[in-house]
């Protein structure tokens, strides 16, 4: 039996190939029913395989690849005392005792969000226009939040 989805590792590529195969082999479009059943069966198995193996590997790879500009933004404020640094989605949010460190934050490329009473940094390609409609807690709930602890910040700054 032919393997219709050989070499496909992502869900997006799987969907594209499935649609192409359906157009070419659907019984209503000149194909035969046995081939279509085989395609559907292999598609279900491929979806499960990618969910378990393929996308986990891609996510792990992406998690290890941290852009240099992101690391530089964290490193620039890592030794400032009294700051609470949080990774929220692809953005860095800083709260806490920020007033005394405002010049360091500005120099590192952070911007102040007055409605949220917090400083933020993001890569240029991650910019969003929302006009401050969501609170920082709503943003945390939507994108997830990871707090960088003081010990981790000092180790991070020393590593670079």
C-alpha positions as CSV (number, residue, x, y, z in Angstrom):
1,X,0.0,0.0,0.0
2,X,1.2,3.5,-0.9
3,X,2.2,5.9,2.0
4,X,0.4,9.1,0.9
5,X,2.0,11.3,3.7
6,X,5.6,10.1,3.7
7,X,8.1,12.7,4.9
8,X,5.5,15.2,6.2
9,X,6.4,16.5,9.7
10,X,4.1,19.5,10.3
11,X,0.4,19.8,10.7
12,X,0.2,22.6,8.1
13,X,2.0,20.5,5.5
14,X,-0.2,17.5,6.3
15,X,-3.4,19.6,5.7
16,X,-2.1,20.9,2.4
17,X,-1.2,17.5,1.1
18,X,-4.5,16.0,2.3
19,X,-6.5,18.6,0.5
20,X,-4.4,18.0,-2.7
21,X,-5.0,14.2,-2.4
22,X,-8.8,14.7,-1.8
23,X,-9.1,16.8,-4.9
24,X,-7.3,14.3,-7.0
25,X,-8.9,11.1,-5.6
26,X,-12.4,11.9,-4.4
27,X,-15.0,9.5,-5.9
28,X,-17.2,12.5,-6.9
29,X,-14.3,13.9,-8.8
30,X,-13.3,10.8,-10.7
31,X,-11.3,8.9,-8.1
32,X,-12.1,5.6,-6.5
33,X,-13.6,4.9,-3.1
34,X,-10.9,2.4,-1.9
35,X,-8.1,5.0,-2.5
36,X,-10.1,7.6,-0.7
37,X,-10.6,5.3,2.3
38,X,-6.9,4.6,2.4
39,X,-6.1,8.3,2.3
40,X,-8.5,9.1,5.1
41,X,-7.1,6.2,7.2
42,X,-3.5,7.3,6.7
43,X,-4.5,11.0,7.4
44,X,-5.9,10.1,10.8
45,X,-2.8,8.2,11.7
46,X,-0.5,11.0,10.5
47,X,-2.4,13.6,12.5
48,X,-1.9,11.5,15.7
49,X,1.7,10.9,14.9
50,X,2.4,14.6,14.3
51,X,0.6,15.6,17.5
52,X,2.7,13.2,19.5
53,X,6.1,13.5,17.9
54,X,6.4,16.2,15.2
55,X,5.1,19.4,16.8
56,X,6.6,18.6,20.2
57,X,10.0,18.4,18.6
58,X,9.4,21.7,16.7
59,X,8.3,23.5,19.8
60,X,11.3,22.2,21.8
61,X,13.6,23.4,19.0
62,X,11.9,26.8,18.9
63,X,12.1,27.1,22.7
64,X,15.9,26.6,22.7
65,X,16.4,29.2,20.0
66,X,16.2,32.6,21.8
67,X,16.9,35.6,19.7
68,X,20.0,37.5,20.7
69,X,18.1,40.8,20.9
70,X,15.7,39.2,23.4
71,X,18.6,38.0,25.5
72,X,20.2,41.4,25.4
73,X,17.0,43.1,26.6
74,X,16.8,40.8,29.6
75,X,20.5,41.1,30.3
76,X,20.4,44.9,30.3
77,X,18.1,45.0,33.3
78,X,19.0,41.7,35.0
79,X,21.1,43.2,37.7
80,X,18.6,46.0,38.6
81,X,17.2,45.4,42.1
82,X,13.5,45.6,42.9
83,X,12.3,44.8,39.4
84,X,9.8,42.0,38.6
85,X,10.6,40.7,35.2
86,X,8.0,38.6,33.4
87,X,7.9,36.9,30.0
88,X,4.4,37.2,28.7
89,X,4.1,35.6,25.3
90,X,6.9,37.2,23.2
91,X,7.0,40.3,25.3
92,X,9.0,41.2,28.4
93,X,7.0,43.1,31.1
94,X,8.7,44.8,34.0
95,X,6.9,46.0,37.2
96,X,8.1,46.6,40.7
97,X,10.3,49.5,41.8
98,X,11.0,50.8,38.3
99,X,11.2,54.6,39.0
100,X,14.8,54.5,40.1
101,X,15.8,52.4,37.0
102,X,13.8,54.3,34.4
103,X,16.9,55.6,32.6
104,X,18.4,52.1,32.4
105,X,15.0,50.8,31.1
106,X,14.8,53.5,28.4
107,X,18.4,52.9,27.3
108,X,17.7,49.2,27.0
109,X,14.7,49.9,24.6
110,X,11.8,49.4,27.0
111,X,8.7,51.6,26.8
112,X,6.4,52.6,29.6
113,X,2.7,51.7,29.4
114,X,1.1,54.3,31.7
115,X,-2.3,52.5,31.9
116,X,-0.7,49.3,33.0
117,X,1.9,51.0,35.2
118,X,4.6,48.7,33.7
119,X,7.5,48.8,31.3
120,X,7.5,46.5,28.2
121,X,9.9,45.3,25.5
122,X,9.2,43.4,22.3
123,X,11.0,42.6,19.1
124,X,9.9,44.9,16.2
125,X,8.2,42.0,14.4
126,X,6.0,41.3,17.4
127,X,4.3,44.7,17.6
128,X,0.6,44.9,18.0
129,X,-1.8,47.8,17.9
130,X,-4.3,47.4,20.7
131,X,-4.5,50.9,22.2
132,X,-4.1,49.5,25.8
133,X,-7.5,47.9,25.9
134,X,-6.4,44.9,27.9
135,X,-5.1,45.0,31.4
136,X,-1.7,43.3,32.2
137,X,-3.5,40.5,34.0
138,X,-5.7,39.9,30.9
139,X,-2.6,39.8,28.8
140,X,-1.0,37.3,31.2
141,X,-4.0,35.1,31.1
142,X,-4.1,35.1,27.3
143,X,-0.5,34.5,26.5
144,X,0.9,32.8,29.7
145,X,3.4,34.3,32.0
146,X,6.8,33.2,33.3
147,X,8.6,35.1,36.0
148,X,12.3,35.5,35.9
149,X,13.6,35.1,39.5
150,X,16.5,37.2,40.9
151,X,19.0,34.2,41.1
152,X,18.2,33.3,37.5
153,X,18.7,36.9,36.3
154,X,22.2,37.1,38.0
155,X,23.2,33.8,36.5
156,X,21.9,34.9,33.1
157,X,23.8,38.2,33.3
158,X,27.0,36.4,34.3
159,X,26.6,33.9,31.4
160,X,26.9,36.6,28.8
